[in-house]
């Protein structure tokens, strides 16, 4: 479902990339007019939402004029004239990159991140950056520099994190594409909370050069768990934008390798073999999310897809979650100060060996020695093998993005003391939030977040579709089929349409 037509014609607020490209190429609207319309919407509505916190409108106007000249010459590029936002940590020359840390507020990189360069080469008009939590550590998006981002569906609630500003910007109609990142559900949770689409690519599919904590130089490299990927309002836009930003870094693997992803496994719902998982052995799934997934499974079954609710091939989710928590904090440990690292190592040393709680595994991860990390990585390789075998039996796994829909803002400290309410019972906040990022993050698998319905109070509910490694087009294809059959993005109520650009 796509909201593209109004009494005045194309709805520039919520048009897809393909719809807007068609209008630009047919000269129904110019890139400059589309940009001004988007800027006007941000200026009118973002005061309450606070999603686009770094604005680059003057240079965007220059880029739009260049796009208009190219369109007049008949040029065709995948994103020519399309307004795009980026999550704050992506380097854009001349704009601040802070990761939400006040001591980096004056840092400005000298060159664009590789993903940004690829977007610009495809004709995108970069209009600004979206808000994040400090250090990308939270499922809310607030920091001392830029303040709090609110969910357009309910301003009292979180838009998710750490790509919460991107999710909120899309839901509010501030452009059709935003680029996020994901190590612990940071694309998938905001997509679920804000009712939009997001794709966590296979590990290593999109290069990370220029996505690094300041003031580190932009060197090629691959994260241990972290990926960057697109967030949009349609599944087809995920596929289009992923094709723009994916592929090996030309200064590293790209010297000898080229990208050639496999086509989707199927084109019709009835051909898909889908495993639906709505529970976890270590954490409950809230009734709103579990019931919505159940209804989706029933609809898929009636549509002819082969749907299973259990499989003996499914890896042990409890062991997988423990492994993930350890790897997650191991991957984040370079951000620790020497004093914080020493404290973390003391905490880990005091743990009894049989304490396998998620908090304990995170504590062990902070101070791992390299030899311990190698043993943990070997366990991950075994887990990856088990998922590979599962995907001989199934084409995709449908899994919650989070236990609950968007929850109320909670900026209480310390972070580790927070609790999350799941159907009236309280659980450790970090456990309850991070657990759903596994297994896609742990094993580097692609995962596409797709909105499926809304709660009785109107909050969005989404799911993640997990697929085989490097079969990203399979998970996006299934998301597109679900979108076509059962709906997709709808605009939040209470956000007015802006006056036509013409």
C-alpha positions in Angstrom: 0.0 0.0 0.0 1.4 3.4 -0.9 -0.1 6.8 -0.2 0.8 8.7 -3.4 -2.3 10.4 -4.7 -4.3 13.4 -3.4 -6.9 15.7 -4.9 -3.9 17.8 -6.1 -2.0 14.9 -7.6 1.1 13.1 -6.4 1.5 13.4 -2.6 5.1 14.5 -2.3 5.0 13.9 1.5 4.8 10.2 1.3 5.6 9.1 -2.3 8.0 6.2 -2.8 11.4 6.7 -4.5 10.1 5.2 -7.7 7.0 7.4 -7.7 9.0 10.5 -7.1 11.6 9.5 -9.7 8.8 9.1 -12.2 7.4 12.5 -11.4 10.9 14.1 -11.6 11.6 12.4 -14.9 8.2 13.4 -16.3 9.0 17.0 -15.1 5.8 17.0 -13.1 8.0 18.5 -10.4 11.6 19.6 -10.3 14.2 18.4 -7.9 14.4 22.0 -6.5 10.6 22.1 -5.9 10.6 18.7 -4.3 13.5 19.7 -2.0 11.7 23.0 -1.0 8.6 21.0 -0.3 10.5 18.6 1.9 12.4 21.5 3.7 9.0 23.3 4.3 7.6 20.1 5.9 10.6 19.6 8.1 10.5 23.3 9.2 6.8 23.1 9.9 6.6 19.7 11.7 10.0 18.8 13.1 9.9 21.1 16.1 7.8 18.6 18.0 9.5 15.5 16.6 13.2 16.6 16.4 14.3 14.0 13.9 16.5 16.0 11.5 19.0 17.5 13.9 21.8 18.5 11.4 20.4 20.4 8.4 22.4 21.0 5.2 19.7 22.8 3.2 21.9 25.3 1.4 24.2 22.6 -0.1 21.1 20.5 -0.8 19.7 23.4 -2.9 22.9 23.4 -4.9 22.7 19.6 -5.4 19.0 19.9 -6.4 19.9 22.5 -9.1 22.6 20.1 -10.4 20.0 17.3 -10.4 17.6 19.5 -12.4 20.2 20.2 -15.0 20.9 16.5 -15.3 17.2 15.7 -15.6 16.8 18.3 -18.3 19.6 16.5 -20.2 17.7 13.3 -20.0 20.1 11.6 -17.5 18.8 8.7 -15.4 20.3 7.7 -12.1 18.8 5.6 -9.3 18.3 8.5 -6.9 18.5 11.5 -9.1 16.9 14.4 -7.3 15.7 12.3 -4.3 16.0 14.0 -0.8 17.8 11.7 1.6 18.7 11.8 5.2 21.5 10.0 7.1 22.0 8.8 10.6 24.3 11.2 12.5 27.4 9.0 12.7 28.0 8.9 8.9 30.7 11.3 7.9 29.6 14.1 5.6 32.4 16.6 4.8 31.6 20.0 6.5 29.0 18.6 8.9 29.6 17.6 12.5 29.9 13.9 13.4 29.5 13.4 17.2 27.9 10.0 17.9 26.1 12.1 20.5 29.1 12.7 22.6 29.4 16.4 23.7 33.2 16.3 23.5 33.0 15.7 19.8 30.5 18.5 19.1 33.1 20.5 17.1 34.5 17.5 15.0 34.0 17.8 11.3 35.3 15.2 8.9 37.2 16.2 5.8 35.6 13.7 3.5 32.3 11.8 3.0 31.8 8.3 4.2 31.8 5.8 1.3 28.1 5.2 1.6 27.5 9.0 1.3 29.7 9.2 -1.8 27.7 6.4 -3.4 24.4 8.1 -2.6 25.7 11.3 -4.2 27.0 9.5 -7.2 23.5 8.0 -7.7 22.0 11.6 -7.7 20.7 11.8 -4.1 20.2 15.2 -2.5 21.6 15.0 1.1 19.4 17.2 3.2 20.8 16.4 6.7 21.4 14.0 9.5 19.0 12.3 12.0 19.2 12.0 15.7 20.7 9.1 17.8 21.3 8.1 21.4 24.7 8.9 22.9 27.2 6.3 21.7 24.4 4.5 19.8 23.7 2.6 23.0 19.9 2.9 23.4 16.5 2.0 22.0 15.6 5.7 22.4 17.2 8.6 20.6 18.4 11.4 22.8 21.6 13.1 23.7 22.9 16.3 25.3 23.8 17.9 22.0 20.6 17.5 20.0 17.9 16.7 22.6 15.2 14.0 22.3 13.5 12.6 19.2 9.8 11.7 19.6 7.8 9.1 17.8 5.4 10.7 15.2 2.7 8.2 16.2 2.8 9.3 19.9 5.1 12.1 20.9 5.4 10.7 24.4 7.0 7.5 23.1 10.4 6.5 21.7 10.9 6.2 18.0 13.5 3.5 18.7 17.2 3.6 18.6 19.8 3.9 17.6 18.5 4.9 14.2 15.4 6.5 15.8 15.8 9.8 14.1 15.8 8.0 10.7 12.6 6.1 11.6 10.8 9.2 12.8 11.9 11.2 9.7 10.5 8.6 7.4 7.2 8.3 9.3 6.9 12.1 9.3 7.4 12.4 5.6 10.8 14.0 5.7 12.1 12.3 2.5 11.6 8.7 1.2 15.0 7.3 2.3 17.2 7.4 5.3 20.4 5.4 5.9 20.8 3.8 9.3 23.1 1.3 11.1 22.4 -1.8 13.1 24.5 -3.8 15.7 21.7 -4.5 18.2 18.5 -4.0 16.3 19.2 -0.3 15.5 17.4 -0.4 12.1 14.8 -3.0 12.9 13.5 -1.6 16.2 12.9 2.0 14.8 11.3 0.5 11.8 8.9 -1.5 14.1 8.3 1.5 16.4 7.7 3.9 13.6 5.8 1.7 11.1 8.3 1.8 8.3 10.6 -0.6 6.5 14.3 -1.3 7.3 16.9 -3.7 6.1 19.8 -5.0 8.2 22.1 -6.3 5.4 24.3 -9.4 5.6 27.5 -8.6 7.4 30.1 -7.0 5.2 27.6 -6.3 2.3 27.8 -2.5 2.7 31.2 -1.0 3.5 31.8 1.0 6.7 34.5 3.4 5.6 33.6 6.8 7.1 31.4 5.3 9.8 33.7 5.4 12.8 33.9 7.1 16.2 35.6 10.5 15.9 38.3 11.4 15.4 39.3 8.1 13.8 40.4 8.4 10.1 38.1 6.8 7.6 39.8 3.5 6.8 38.4 0.4 5.1 37.2 -2.3 7.4 34.3 -4.6 8.4 32.5 -4.6 11.7 32.3 -7.7 13.8 28.5 -7.3 14.1 27.7 -3.8 12.9 26.2 -3.1 9.5 24.7 -0.1 7.7 21.6 -0.2 5.6 18.5 1.6 4.2 15.2 2.6 5.9 12.3 3.4 3.6 8.5 3.4 3.4 8.2 0.6 0.8 10.0 -2.8 0.4 10.8 -2.0 -3.3 12.7 1.2 -2.1 14.8 -1.0 0.2 15.9 -3.1 -2.8 16.7 0.0 -4.9 18.7 1.8 -2.2 20.5 -1.4 -1.2 21.7 -1.8 -4.7 23.1 1.8 -4.6 25.1 1.4 -1.4 26.2 -2.3 -1.4 29.4 -3.7 -2.8 33.0 -4.0 -1.6 35.1 -1.0 -0.8 37.0 -0.1 -4.0 40.2 0.5 -1.9 40.1 -2.9 -0.2 38.1 -6.0 -1.2 36.8 -4.2 -4.3 40.3 -4.4 -5.8 39.6 -8.0 -6.7 36.0 -8.7 -5.9 32.6 -7.6 -7.4 29.2 -8.0 -5.9 26.7 -10.4 -7.4 23.9 -11.2 -5.0 21.6 -14.1 -5.8 18.1 -13.4 -6.9 15.1 -13.9 -4.5 14.4 -17.6 -4.0 10.7 -17.1 -5.0 8.4 -14.5 -6.5 5.1 -15.8 -5.1 4.0 -16.2 -1.5 2.7 -19.7 -2.1 6.3 -20.9 -2.9 7.8 -19.6 0.3 8.7 -22.0 3.2 8.4 -19.8 6.3 9.2 -20.6 9.9 7.4 -18.3 12.3 8.9 -17.8 15.8 7.0 -15.5 18.2 8.4 -16.6 21.6 11.9 -16.7 23.2 13.0 -19.0 26.0 14.6 -16.2 28.0 12.2 -13.3 27.4 8.4 -13.0 26.9 6.9 -11.5 23.8 4.2 -9.0 24.6 0.6 -10.0 23.7 0.2 -7.2 21.1 3.3 -8.3 19.2 2.7 -12.1 19.6 -1.0 -11.8 18.6 -0.1 -9.7 15.5 2.5 -12.3 14.4 0.0 -15.1 14.9 -2.5 -13.3 12.7 0.2 -12.7 10.1 1.1 -16.5 10.2 -2.6 -17.3 9.6 -2.8 -15.0 6.6 0.4 -16.3 5.1 -1.0 -19.9 5.5 -4.3 -18.9 3.8 -2.3 -17.3 1.0 -0.7 -20.7 0.2 2.7 -20.2 1.8 4.1 -23.2 3.7 4.1 -22.0 7.3 5.6 -23.8 10.3 5.5 -22.7 13.9 8.4 -24.9 15.1 11.3 -26.8 13.8 13.9 -29.2 15.4 16.4 -27.5 13.1 16.1 -24.2 14.9 19.3 -23.4 16.9 19.0 -23.0 20.6 17.9 -19.4 21.0 18.9 -19.2 24.6 22.5 -20.2 23.9 22.5 -17.9 20.9 21.4 -14.9 22.9 24.1 -15.5 25.5 26.7 -15.7 22.8 25.4 -12.5 21.2 25.4 -10.5 24.4 29.1 -11.4 24.9 30.0 -10.6 21.3 28.0 -7.3 21.5 29.9 -5.8 24.3 33.2 -7.2 23.0 32.5 -5.3 19.8 31.7 -2.1 21.7 34.6 -2.4 24.2 37.0 -0.2 22.2 34.9 2.8 23.2 35.7 2.2 26.9 38.1 4.5 28.7 41.0 2.6 30.4 39.4 3.1 33.8 36.1 1.8 32.5 37.8 -1.2 30.9 39.6 -2.0 34.2 36.3 -1.8 36.1 34.6 -4.0 33.6 37.3 -6.6 33.8 37.0 -6.6 37.6 33.3 -7.2 37.4 33.8 -10.1 34.9 36.4 -11.7 37.1 34.1 -11.7 40.1 31.4 -13.7 38.2 30.9 -17.3 39.1 31.5 -19.6 36.1 28.0 -21.0 36.0 26.3 -17.5 35.9 25.0 -17.6 32.4 22.6 -14.7 32.7 22.5 -12.2 29.9 23.9 -9.5 32.2 26.8 -11.8 33.0 27.6 -12.5 29.4 27.6 -8.8 28.6 29.9 -8.2 31.5 32.3 -10.9 30.2 32.2 -9.3 26.8 33.4 -5.9 27.9 36.9 -7.1 28.9 37.5 -10.2 26.8 41.1 -11.1 25.9 41.7 -11.9 22.3 42.0 -15.6 23.0 38.6 -15.5 24.7 37.2 -13.7 21.7 38.6 -16.4 19.3 36.8 -19.1 21.3 33.6 -17.1 21.3 33.9 -16.6 17.5 34.5 -20.3 17.0 31.2 -20.9 18.8 29.6 -18.3 16.4 30.9 -20.2 13.4 29.2 -23.4 14.6 26.0 -21.4 15.1 26.2 -20.0 11.6 26.5 -23.5 10.3 23.3 -24.5 12.1 21.4 -21.6 10.6 22.8 -22.5 7.1 21.3 -26.0 7.6 18.0 -24.5 8.7 17.7 -22.5 5.5 17.8 -25.7 3.5 14.4 -26.5 5.1 13.1 -22.9 5.1 13.5 -19.8 3.0 12.9 -17.3 5.7 12.2 -16.9 9.5 9.7 -14.4 10.7 10.7 -13.1 14.2 9.8 -10.2 16.5 11.7 -7.0 16.2 11.0 -6.2 19.8 8.8 -7.6 22.6 6.5 -4.6 22.6 5.4 -1.7 20.4 6.9 1.8 21.0 7.3 2.3 24.7 7.3 5.6 26.7 10.5 7.6 26.8 12.7 6.7 29.8 15.9 8.6 30.2 16.6 7.4 33.7 20.1 6.5 34.8 21.9 4.3 35.4 21.0 2.6 32.1 21.5 -0.9 33.6 18.9 -0.2 36.3 16.1 0.5 33.8 13.1 -1.9 33.5 10.8 -2.5 30.5 7.1 -3.2 31.1 5.9 -6.3 29.1 2.2 -6.9 29.8 2.4 -5.6 33.3 5.6 -7.3 34.4 9.0 -5.7 34.5 12.2 -7.0 33.0 15.8 -5.8 32.7 15.7 -3.1 30.0 18.9 -4.2 28.1 17.9 -7.9 28.2 14.4 -7.2 27.0 15.6 -4.9 24.2 18.8 -6.4 22.8 17.7 -10.0 22.8 15.7 -9.7 19.6 18.7 -8.5 17.6 20.0 -12.0 17.9 20.2 -14.2 15.8 20.5 -12.0 12.7 23.3 -9.9 14.3 25.2 -12.8 15.8 25.4 -14.7 12.5 25.6 -11.8 10.1 22.3 -12.7 8.4 20.1 -10.3 6.5 16.9 -9.2 8.2 14.1 -7.0 6.7 11.7 -5.2 9.0 8.2 -4.8 7.6 5.1 -3.2 9.2 2.2 -5.7 9.5 -0.5 -3.9 11.5 -1.3 -1.6 14.4 -2.4 -2.0 18.0 -5.9 -1.0 19.1 -4.4 2.3 20.3 -2.8 2.9 16.9 0.8 2.1 17.4 2.7 0.3 14.6 3.7 -3.4 14.9 6.4 -4.9 12.6 8.3 -8.1 12.2 11.8 -8.9 11.0 12.2 -11.4 8.2 15.6 -13.3 8.6 17.1 -15.1 5.7 20.2 -16.9 4.6 23.6 -15.1 4.5 23.9 -12.9 1.4 20.4 -13.7 0.3 19.2 -10.2 1.1 16.9 -10.0 -1.9 15.0 -13.0 -0.6 14.0 -11.3 2.7 13.2 -8.0 0.9 11.1 -9.9 -1.7 9.1 -11.6 1.0 8.6 -8.2 2.7 7.3 -6.8 -0.6 4.9 -9.7 -0.9 3.6 -9.2 2.6 3.3 -5.4 1.9 1.3 -6.1 -1.3 -1.0 -8.7 0.3 -1.5 -7.3 3.8 -0.8 -3.6 3.7 2.4 -1.7 4.7 3.2 1.8 5.7 0.5 4.3 6.6 1.1 7.9 7.7 0.7 8.7 11.4 -2.5 10.6 12.2 -2.2 14.2 13.1 0.5 15.1 10.7 -1.0 17.5 8.1 -0.3 17.3 4.4 1.8 20.2 3.2 0.5 22.5 0.4 1.4 21.2 -3.0 4.9 22.1 -4.2 3.3 23.6 -7.3 
